[in-house]
Amino acid sequence: MEICRKHGIYATTYYEWKKKYNEGGESAFLPGYAKRERKEIKRLEKENERMKKLLAEKGLEVEMKTELFKKKMEHWKNAKR
């Protein structure tokens, strides 16, 4: 913290910069980084929502096919008797 005092930088500023660097590397300090980061987060959230819907649809499809298979097996068992 001696270096911060020497250059007139508050400790809180130093820790904010450190956190920013750890999260985004050197590119985190480029102009427009926060805007790009927000855009990327929005894109990923949309993709995540789409994937959740697809997963739910596939789950329903599997459930329906399982029920249909059970009914057909029951029908075949009864037909053999």
HUVEN-V96836 format. One record per pair of residues at least 12 apart in sequence whose C-alpha atoms are under 10 Angstrom apart, sorted by the first residue. I is the first residue (numbers start at 0). GAP is how many residues later the second one is. D is the distance in whole Angstrom. If there is no record, write none. Layout:
i=I gap=GAP d=D
i=I gap=GAP d=D
//
This chain:
i=0 gap=13 d=9
i=16 gap=12 d=9
i=23 gap=13 d=9
//
